[in-house]
């Protein structure tokens, strides 16, 4: 990024004539000015472009809103060319980190107002690979409202009703189009911090007029607003573990797999190391009571057990226990211990792939997943887990309640789902796929409730 302030280094001014120093200053200043582009922002208001997060406006729960994005034809071609060069293994940090989708500028339109030169990029791993390889243009996107502020100073600290970053998720592998939204709501209702979400119709204009890209789930960013909204102090360390080190298995410690999202420059992983060391302390077998106390000192075990219970009862396979990703760890300064935050729940509320979701009784979990395996092996922690699992099923995931929930959201989004077109949808059989998925969701709730009662 260009420097925010220009100056001639003192060492340089001592070695060259002052006139030459002025010339160097002038050249640097001209280079910076040449990188900045004047931009008019007539729709900019404090309330819409720079205020605090406005959740009711951005995440309404009673309507499907419309977002329009305009991207120049050349920028869209650049994005497509970049994706065509994506390694077969896919993008993201769960592999070798060699491919990161590029940012391009876009204009965002909502409710009669424009947001200027926001950054947009494709996002996802298997969802992105599948879409690109199958020619489906319904990609998932990430928006960053001030990504290009160094080029366009007029948009410095631009926000979308208080939000810097937002995720437009394409509901890959979800014919109900609502799993991401519903799962996050269930977590929060049970006291587990999770991102807010809502539904939106996305139209994208790449030079030929607006094209309906389909129904998306709009999800807030954890390191942008979740920790600011759901925690008293957002200044703690936030990690998004990804890769082998995310398992926290014995011998897996690797700071390169932690990916700090706050306080990145500090380079201090001692809090995460303390969690790893506590988990693998010999006290677990020699003095279980002391081990439990040690674990409680570094990880909010009640909160974690609530996450584990909710995750197991609802069946959310694409996360810890099966996959080394899709969760955050936040070291809450008010407690000086970690809080578990779920992420990317689009494949929740179903049996799952690659062995399926973990067993509700936590059987069959190997030592590769010690944060579950050790819990299952500790009498007190496992007892508390079962209490939370039964509580979640009875109070949050009760079948009658879930049926009402599914009917509400399906009624809200059915029209938008029915208008998805070939090339911009994962519904191979159109709205009939959506209807069948709704029936499956309701039956899954009945089955999981009955199983929870037997724990």
C-alpha positions in Angstrom: 0.0 0.0 0.0 1.2 3.5 -0.7 2.5 5.3 2.4 0.0 7.6 4.2 2.7 10.3 4.7 5.6 11.2 2.5 9.0 12.2 3.8 12.6 12.1 2.6 14.7 9.8 4.8 17.2 11.7 7.0 20.0 9.4 5.8 19.3 10.4 2.2 19.2 14.1 2.9 22.6 13.9 4.5 24.1 12.2 1.5 22.7 14.2 -1.3 22.2 17.9 -2.0 19.0 19.4 -0.6 17.8 20.1 -4.2 18.1 16.5 -5.0 16.3 15.6 -1.8 13.4 17.8 -3.0 13.5 16.0 -6.3 13.2 12.6 -4.6 10.3 13.9 -2.5 8.6 15.3 -5.6 8.9 12.0 -7.4 7.6 10.0 -4.5 4.7 12.4 -4.1 3.9 12.2 -7.8 4.0 8.4 -7.7 1.5 8.4 -4.9 -0.8 10.9 -6.6 -0.7 8.9 -9.8 -2.0 5.9 -7.9 -4.9 7.8 -6.4 -8.0 8.4 -8.6 -10.5 11.1 -8.0 -14.0 9.7 -7.5 -17.3 11.4 -6.9 -19.6 9.8 -4.3 -22.9 11.6 -4.5 -24.9 8.9 -2.6 -22.5 8.9 0.4 -24.2 9.6 3.7 -23.0 9.0 7.3 -25.9 6.8 8.0 -25.4 4.5 5.0 -21.7 4.6 4.3 -19.9 5.2 7.6 -22.1 4.6 10.6 -22.1 1.7 13.1 -23.5 -1.7 12.1 -27.2 -1.6 11.3 -28.3 -5.2 11.7 -32.1 -4.7 11.0 -31.3 -3.1 7.7 -28.6 -5.4 6.5 -30.0 -8.6 8.0 -33.8 -8.3 7.9 -35.7 -11.4 9.0 -38.9 -10.7 7.3 -38.0 -10.3 3.6 -35.7 -11.3 0.8 -33.8 -8.2 -0.2 -32.2 -7.4 -3.6 -28.5 -6.5 -4.1 -27.1 -5.3 -7.4 -23.5 -5.4 -8.3 -21.9 -3.8 -11.4 -18.5 -5.0 -12.6 -16.8 -3.8 -15.8 -16.5 -6.3 -18.6 -12.7 -6.2 -18.4 -12.6 -6.8 -14.6 -15.0 -9.7 -14.9 -12.8 -11.2 -17.5 -9.8 -10.8 -15.2 -11.7 -12.6 -12.4 -12.7 -15.4 -14.8 -9.1 -15.8 -16.1 -7.9 -16.0 -12.6 -10.3 -18.7 -11.7 -9.4 -20.7 -14.8 -5.9 -20.8 -13.5 -7.0 -22.2 -10.2 -5.0 -25.3 -9.3 -7.0 -28.6 -9.4 -6.6 -28.9 -5.6 -8.6 -25.7 -5.1 -8.1 -22.4 -3.5 -7.8 -21.5 0.2 -5.6 -22.1 3.1 -6.6 -25.7 3.7 -4.1 -26.8 1.0 -0.8 -25.1 0.2 -2.0 -21.5 0.2 -0.7 -21.0 -3.3 -3.9 -19.7 -4.8 -6.0 -16.8 -3.5 -8.8 -15.5 -5.7 -8.0 -11.9 -6.7 -9.9 -8.8 -5.7 -11.6 -6.7 -8.4 -13.6 -3.4 -8.0 -17.3 -3.3 -8.2 -20.2 -0.9 -7.5 -22.9 -2.1 -5.1 -26.5 -0.9 -5.3 -29.1 -1.3 -2.6 -32.3 0.5 -1.8 -31.6 3.3 -4.3 -28.1 4.0 -3.1 -24.7 3.3 -4.5 -21.5 2.1 -2.8 -18.4 2.8 -4.8 -15.4 0.7 -5.9 -15.9 -2.0 -3.3 -13.7 -5.0 -3.5 -15.2 -8.3 -4.6 -13.6 -11.7 -5.0 -14.7 -15.3 -5.4 -14.6 -17.5 -2.3 -14.9 -21.1 -1.3 -13.0 -24.4 -1.8 -15.0 -27.4 -3.1 -18.0 -25.1 -3.8 -15.8 -22.8 -6.0 -14.1 -25.7 -7.8 -17.4 -27.3 -8.5 -19.0 -24.1 -9.8 -16.1 -23.3 -12.1 -15.6 -26.8 -13.4 -19.3 -27.2 -14.2 -19.7 -23.8 -15.7 -22.2 -22.5 -13.1 -21.8 -18.8 -12.6 -23.5 -18.7 -9.2 -20.2 -18.3 -7.4 -19.9 -17.4 -3.7 -18.4 -13.9 -3.2 -16.8 -11.9 -0.5 -17.3 -8.1 -0.4 -14.8 -5.6 1.2 -16.2 -2.1 1.1 -12.9 -0.3 1.4 -10.5 -2.8 -0.3 -9.5 -0.2 -2.8 -9.4 2.9 -0.6 -5.7 3.5 -1.4 -6.6 3.9 -5.0 -9.8 5.8 -4.4 -9.3 8.0 -1.3 -12.9 9.1 -1.4 -14.1 5.7 -0.2 -11.7 5.5 2.8 -13.4 3.5 5.6 -16.5 3.0 3.4 -19.1 0.7 5.1 -22.3 -0.9 4.0 -24.6 0.3 6.8 -21.7 -0.2 9.2 -20.3 -3.5 7.7 -16.8 -3.5 6.1 -17.0 -7.1 4.9 -19.9 -9.4 3.9 -20.2 -12.9 2.4 -22.5 -13.8 -0.4 -22.8 -17.6 -0.1 -24.3 -19.5 -3.0 -25.8 -22.4 -0.9 -23.7 -25.0 -2.6 -24.8 -28.6 -1.9 -28.0 -27.3 -0.2 -31.2 -27.8 -2.2 -33.2 -26.2 0.6 -31.1 -23.0 0.2 -31.6 -22.4 4.0 -29.1 -24.6 5.9 -26.5 -21.9 6.4 -29.1 -19.4 7.7 -31.0 -21.8 9.9 -27.9 -23.5 11.5 -26.4 -20.1 12.5 -29.7 -19.1 14.1 -29.8 -22.4 16.0 -26.3 -21.9 17.4 -27.0 -18.4 18.6 -30.4 -19.4 20.1 -28.5 -21.9 22.2 -25.9 -19.4 23.3 -23.1 -20.1 20.9 -21.8 -17.0 19.1 -22.3 -17.3 15.3 -22.6 -15.0 12.3 -25.9 -13.4 11.5 -27.4 -14.2 8.0 -30.3 -13.3 5.8 -31.4 -14.0 2.2 -31.0 -11.9 -0.8 -31.5 -12.0 -4.6 -28.3 -11.1 -6.3 -28.1 -9.4 -9.7 -24.8 -8.9 -11.4 -24.2 -6.6 -14.4 -20.9 -7.3 -16.2 -21.6 -5.0 -19.1 -24.7 -6.5 -20.7 -27.3 -5.5 -18.1 -28.4 -7.1 -14.8 -28.4 -10.9 -14.7 -30.1 -12.8 -11.9 -27.4 -14.9 -10.2 -29.9 -16.5 -7.9 -30.8 -16.6 -4.2 -27.9 -16.1 -1.9 -27.3 -16.2 1.9 -25.8 -12.9 3.1 -23.5 -13.7 6.0 -21.5 -11.3 8.3 -17.8 -11.7 8.7 -16.5 -12.9 12.1 -13.4 -10.7 12.3 -15.4 -7.7 11.1 -18.5 -7.5 13.2 -19.3 -10.8 15.0 -16.7 -10.3 17.7 -17.6 -6.6 18.0 -21.3 -7.4 18.3 -21.3 -10.5 20.4 -18.4 -9.9 22.8 -17.9 -7.1 25.2 -14.2 -6.7 24.2 -13.3 -7.3 20.5 -9.5 -6.7 21.1 -8.6 -10.4 21.8 -6.8 -12.8 19.5 -9.0 -14.4 16.8 -7.8 -17.4 14.9 -9.2 -19.3 12.0 -7.5 -22.7 12.1 -7.1 -24.4 8.8 -5.1 -27.5 8.0 -3.5 -30.3 10.0 -2.8 -28.0 13.0 -6.5 -27.2 13.2 -7.1 -30.7 14.6 -5.0 -30.0 17.7 -4.0 -33.6 17.6 -0.8 -34.7 19.3 2.2 -33.6 17.2 0.1 -31.3 15.0 1.1 -28.0 16.5 1.9 -25.6 13.7 1.4 -21.9 14.0 1.2 -21.6 10.2 -2.2 -23.4 10.4 -3.7 -21.0 12.9 -4.2 -17.9 10.7 -4.7 -15.0 13.1 -7.4 -12.6 12.0 -6.8 -9.9 14.7 -3.5 -8.7 16.2 -1.7 -10.3 13.2 1.5 -8.3 13.6 2.0 -9.4 17.2 3.0 -12.9 16.1 2.2 -14.2 19.6 0.6 -17.6 19.6 1.2 -18.4 23.3 -2.5 -18.5 24.1 -3.2 -21.1 21.4 -0.1 -23.0 22.6 -1.5 -23.0 26.1 -4.7 -24.6 24.9 -2.7 -27.3 23.0 -0.5 -28.0 26.0 -3.5 -28.2 28.4 -5.3 -30.6 26.1 -2.4 -32.9 25.9 -1.3 -32.6 29.6 -0.5 -35.8 31.3 -2.9 -34.7 34.0 -5.7 -36.0 31.8 -4.9 -39.6 32.8 -3.0 -39.1 36.1 -5.4 -36.5 37.7 -8.6 -36.0 35.6 -10.0 -33.4 38.0 -6.9 -31.3 37.7 -7.0 -31.7 33.9 -10.5 -30.5 33.8 -9.6 -27.4 35.8 -6.6 -26.8 33.5 -8.9 -27.0 30.5 -11.4 -24.7 32.0 -8.7 -22.1 32.5 -7.9 -21.9 28.7 -11.2 -22.8 27.0 -14.7 -21.9 28.0 -15.8 -25.5 28.4 -19.5 -24.8 29.0 -19.7 -22.8 25.8 -17.6 -25.4 23.9 -19.7 -28.3 25.1 -22.8 -26.3 24.0 -21.3 -26.0 20.5 -20.4 -29.6 20.4 -23.8 -30.7 21.5 -25.7 -28.5 19.1 -23.3 -29.4 16.3 -23.8 -33.1 16.9 -27.5 -33.1 17.4 -28.2 -31.0 14.2 -25.6 -32.9 12.2 -23.0 -30.5 11.0 -20.2 -32.6 9.4 -18.1 -30.1 7.5 -16.1 -28.9 10.6 -14.1 -30.2 13.5 -14.5 -33.9 14.0 -14.4 -34.6 10.3 -12.7 -31.7 8.6 -9.8 -29.4 9.8 -11.6 -26.1 9.1 -14.8 -24.1 9.5 -14.4 -22.7 13.0 -12.8 -19.8 14.8 -11.2 -19.5 18.2 -11.6 -16.2 20.0 -9.6 -15.4 23.1 -12.1 -13.3 25.0 -10.3 -10.7 27.1 -13.2 -10.5 29.5 -12.6 -14.2 30.4 -9.0 -14.8 29.3 -10.1 -18.0 27.7 -11.1 -19.2 24.2 -14.6 -19.2 22.8 -15.5 -21.5 20.0 -17.2 -19.9 17.0 -18.8 -22.1 14.2 -18.4 -21.1 10.6 -19.7 -22.1 7.1 -22.7 -24.2 8.0 -24.2 -24.7 4.5 -23.8 -28.5 4.8 -25.4 -28.8 8.2 -28.7 -30.5 9.0 -28.0 -33.7 7.1 -26.1 -36.9 7.3 -23.1 -35.5 5.5 -20.3 -36.8 3.3 -16.9 -38.4 3.9 -18.1 -40.6 6.7 -21.0 -38.3 7.6 -21.6 -36.3 10.7 -20.2 -37.6 14.0 -22.2 -39.9 16.2 -24.4 -38.1 18.7 -23.0 -40.3 21.5 -19.4 -39.3 20.3 -18.5 -42.9 19.6 -15.9 -43.7 17.0 -14.0 -40.5 17.3 -10.3 -41.1 17.1 -7.4 -39.3 18.8 -7.0 -37.2 15.6 -9.8 -35.1 17.2 -8.8 -34.7 20.8 -11.2 -31.9 21.5 -13.9 -34.5 21.0 -12.2 -37.8 21.8 -10.9 -36.6 25.2 -14.3 -35.1 26.1 -16.0 -38.5 25.3 -13.4 -40.2 27.5 -13.9 -37.9 30.5 -16.9 -38.9 32.7 -17.7 -35.4 33.9 -17.3 -33.5 30.6 -19.2 -36.2 28.7 -22.0 -36.1 31.3 -22.3 -32.3 30.8 -22.2 -32.8 27.0 -25.2 -35.2 27.2 -27.2 -32.7 29.3 -26.6 -30.0 26.7 -27.4 -32.3 23.8 -30.8 -33.2 25.4 -31.4 -29.5 26.2 -30.7 -28.4 22.7 -33.0 -31.0 21.2 -35.8 -30.2 23.6 -35.6 -26.4 23.6 -34.1 -25.4 20.3 -34.4 -28.4 17.9 -37.8 -29.7 18.9 -39.5 -31.1 15.7 -42.7 -29.1 15.9 -40.7 -25.9 16.4 -38.4 -26.7 13.5 -41.3 -27.5 11.2 -42.7 -24.0 11.8 -39.2 -22.5 11.2 -38.7 -24.4 8.0 -42.2 -23.4 6.7 -41.5 -19.8 7.5 -38.2 -19.5 5.7 -39.3 -21.7 2.7 -42.4 -19.5 2.3 -40.2 -16.5 2.3 -37.6 -17.7 -0.3 -39.7 -20.0 -2.5 -40.3 -17.4 -5.2 -36.7 -16.4 -5.4 -35.6 -20.0 -5.6 -38.1 -20.8 -8.3 -36.7 -18.1 -10.5 -33.1 -19.5 -10.5 -32.1 -20.3 -14.1 -29.9 -23.0 -15.6 -26.2 -21.9 -15.3 -27.0 -20.0 -12.2 -28.4 -22.7 -9.9 -27.5 -26.0 -8.1 -31.2 -27.1 -8.3 -31.0 -29.7 -11.1 -34.7 -30.3 -11.0 -35.8 -26.8 -10.3 -38.3 -26.1 -7.5 -39.1 -29.8 -7.0 -35.6 -30.2 -5.5 -36.4 -27.3 -3.1 -39.7 -28.9 -2.1 -38.1 -32.3 -1.5 -35.3 -30.8 0.6 -37.9 -29.1 2.8 -39.5 -32.5 3.6 -36.1 -34.0 4.3 -35.2 -31.2 6.8 -38.4 -31.8 8.7 -37.9 -35.5 8.9 -34.3 -35.1 10.0 -35.4 -33.0 13.0 -37.8 -35.7 14.0 -35.1 -38.4 13.8 -32.5 -36.4 15.6 -34.9 -35.5 18.4 -35.7 -39.2 19.0 -32.1 -40.1 19.1 -31.2 -37.3 21.6 -33.9 -38.6 24.0 -32.0 -41.9 24.2 -28.7 -40.4 25.1 
